[in-house]
Amino acid sequence: MGTAKGVDDPFVTTDINTLLTALYVKIDDWLGRPRRVGRPPRLSDAELVTIAVAQALLGVRSEARWLRFLPVHLPGAFPYLPGQSGYNKRLRVALPLLK
């Protein structure tokens, strides 16, 4: 029998910063340049989608809890985090990006 790869693999990391960075880079590359004109939003579409996908991957159901978790456990990961209502509004508008 061969050895199984997975969480015991020395190249697998459980560091959430690494996960978020890799996720952000992939999403930012996939989205490409923003199509908006005018002043850019404080939270980019790539950052918003990264936050939403990470929330789902980590199984956090409460947006309020998630938005409180990020600055405490990942300070500096996102330069700007909206409040819960702003996060919900942006997610509704960004639904096509999430799909």
C-alpha positions as CSV (number, residue, x, y, z in Angstrom):
1,M,0.0,0.0,0.0
2,G,1.2,3.5,-0.8
3,T,1.2,6.3,1.6
4,A,-1.8,8.6,1.6
5,K,-1.4,12.3,0.9
6,G,-3.4,14.8,2.9
7,V,-3.1,16.6,6.1
8,D,0.0,14.6,7.1
9,D,1.7,15.7,3.9
10,P,4.5,18.1,4.8
11,F,3.5,20.5,2.0
12,V,-0.1,20.9,3.2
13,T,-0.6,23.9,5.4
14,T,-3.5,24.8,7.6
15,D,-2.5,28.5,7.9
16,I,-5.5,30.6,7.2
17,N,-3.4,33.5,6.0
18,T,-1.9,31.3,3.3
19,L,-5.4,30.0,2.3
20,L,-6.7,33.6,2.1
21,T,-3.7,34.8,0.1
22,A,-3.9,32.0,-2.4
23,L,-7.7,32.4,-2.7
24,Y,-7.4,36.1,-3.2
25,V,-4.8,35.7,-5.9
26,K,-6.9,33.1,-7.8
27,I,-10.1,35.2,-7.5
28,D,-8.3,38.5,-8.5
29,D,-6.7,36.8,-11.6
30,W,-10.1,35.3,-12.5
31,L,-12.0,38.5,-12.2
32,G,-9.4,40.6,-14.1
33,R,-9.7,44.4,-14.2
34,P,-12.6,46.1,-12.6
35,R,-15.3,47.3,-15.0
36,R,-16.4,50.2,-12.9
37,V,-15.8,53.8,-13.7
38,G,-15.2,56.5,-11.0
39,R,-13.7,56.1,-7.6
40,P,-12.9,52.5,-6.7
41,P,-14.7,51.0,-3.7
42,R,-12.8,50.6,-0.4
43,L,-13.3,46.8,-0.6
44,S,-12.5,45.4,-4.1
45,D,-14.7,42.8,-5.7
46,A,-11.8,40.3,-5.3
47,E,-11.6,41.0,-1.6
48,L,-15.3,40.7,-1.2
49,V,-15.5,37.4,-3.0
50,T,-12.5,36.1,-1.0
51,I,-14.1,37.0,2.3
52,A,-17.4,35.4,1.2
53,V,-15.8,32.2,-0.1
54,A,-13.5,31.9,3.0
55,Q,-16.6,32.3,5.2
56,A,-18.4,29.5,3.4
57,L,-15.3,27.3,3.4
58,L,-14.8,27.7,7.1
59,G,-18.4,27.1,7.8
60,V,-19.2,30.4,9.5
61,R,-22.9,31.0,9.1
62,S,-23.1,34.4,10.9
63,E,-21.9,37.4,8.9
64,A,-21.6,39.4,12.1
65,R,-19.5,36.8,13.8
66,W,-17.3,36.5,10.6
67,L,-16.7,40.2,10.4
68,R,-15.7,40.3,14.1
69,F,-13.4,37.3,13.6
70,L,-11.4,38.7,10.7
71,P,-9.8,41.7,12.4
72,V,-9.1,39.9,15.6
73,H,-7.6,36.7,14.1
74,L,-6.3,38.1,10.8
75,P,-5.3,41.7,11.5
76,G,-4.2,43.4,8.4
77,A,-5.5,40.7,6.0
78,F,-8.1,43.2,4.6
79,P,-7.4,46.9,4.8
80,Y,-11.1,47.7,5.0
81,L,-14.0,45.6,6.3
82,P,-17.5,47.0,5.9
83,G,-20.2,46.7,8.6
84,Q,-22.6,43.8,8.4
85,S,-25.2,45.8,6.5
86,G,-22.6,47.0,4.0
87,Y,-21.3,43.5,3.6
88,N,-24.7,42.1,2.9
89,K,-25.5,44.9,0.4
90,R,-22.2,44.3,-1.5
91,L,-22.8,40.5,-1.5
92,R,-26.3,40.9,-3.0
93,V,-24.9,43.1,-5.7
94,A,-22.0,40.7,-6.3
95,L,-24.2,37.6,-6.6
96,P,-23.3,37.2,-10.3
97,L,-19.6,37.1,-9.4
98,L,-20.2,34.5,-6.7
99,K,-22.1,32.3,-9.1
